[in-house]
Amino acid sequence: MTDRPNSPAARDIAYHLHPYTNARAHEAAGPFIVSRGKGIYVYDEQGKEYIEGLASLWCASLGFSEERLARAASDQLALLPTYHNFAHKTAEPAIELAERLVKMAPVPMSKAIFANSGSEANDTIMKLVWFYNNARGRPEKKKIISRTKAYHGVTALTASLTGLPHLHGDFDLPFAGILHTGCPHHYRFARDGESEEDFATRLAEELDQLIEEQGPETVAAFIGEPVMGAGGVLVPPATYWQKIQPVLRKHDVLLIADEVICGFGRTGQMFGSQTYCIEPDIMTLAKALTAGYLPMSAALLSEEIYQVIADNTDKLGTLGHGYTYTGHPVSAAVALETLKIYEERDTVGHVRRVMDRMQSGLRAFADHPLVGEVRGVGLIAAVELVADKASKAPFDPPGRVGAAFGNFAQEHGLIIRPLGDAIGICPPLIIEAAELDSLLERFGQALDDTLAWVGDQGLASVA
């Protein structure tokens, strides 16, 4: 309650600036405070139960009450609560985790370097790509290509990579040298009658043309999520990655796979790169690496890239990059326990067993008057709400209907995330069939409530 001056809500309004939040609206509405979690559920201050349908922020893969992760953190805190990785120093959990990640990578990798978030991992990689090309005597080969509607983070560098306007406006972003190519969303951006395969061919040709226009000698890397997450859960069209990768190899452009959301089982394979036959030179990992229990991320480098970087550190005397908490022993211990749980419980196998239930259950809403497209793979999906199904016309203003849906879903005990007017669904990987059925039931209730609200508001003509 915000009417009590010393309540948590009132203190939150008084002292806390929330990310991704309208500060003035927050002053009026106050916070939604989560008090505890159990399995796939979280509970508010009044004890009301909610299915966490976005796994917090795409990350709580093992839910909210995994005792083994709590014990792993506690045991490491008692043994060695903190230490750094600078100047040859480290702790055993960081060593073991680096080895484990390199060995489990879907393509040959050589070294892991740690950070604290997906944003930091991608920021680190941008610097290392520049460092790498300087070391190779190619100081002009520095441009990075991302995609419209991509999401790669919120540091100044990675927000530049992110292809969403609200991360750029009034931040003086994106930085020079960051380019954006076409978004691989067939529903929105294909031409009339253009098949998925033809759309993918056109996108690959446009990428090739962009590199040629910029000059291949100036383009260093291309970064992409196997499935684009915060941009709307955009599943690549058929043959997309098969056609993009030869273009990059043709121009000696490095491929960075941003596996921050897709990694560790989300798409029905351990990595999204396996699902889409991607062969990256660099991978970035976060979120499900620790099941979201502690901040940690990693980047994996190929042997060729590592050798060039290593030679340059020998020339310069050091690698001038790192964070205080790089390879933090407690985070690393939790990550190791997380990976052990995935293996012992066959988490990826569980995802495969239940994912069709979620995907088919969501596709059952395709005929709903508000639904333009249902898309997804594994245990990640989105339902895009539109003003007119036939023309695919979006609502005006964008995002208002999605926000209303989010509020109705919350009333029905389901927390999801509106991505504009696309509704993202990304439950914990441990979700069971009966729990998926409950999620789908609550989703349908919120969809019907939203339809009634849209009619009351006169926002669209719906059947």
Helices and strands as residue ranges (DSSP letters): H 8-15, H 23-29, E 34-38, E 41-44, E 49-52, H 55-58, H 67-79, H 92-104, E 111-115, H 118-135, E 143-147, H 156-161, G 165-167, E 178-181, H 186-189, H 196-214, G 216-218, E 219-224, H 240-250, E 254-258, H 272-275, E 282-285, G 287-289, E 297-301, H 303-316, H 329-344, H 347-363, E 371-377, E 380-385, H 400-411, E 414-415, E 417-419, E 422-425, H 433-457
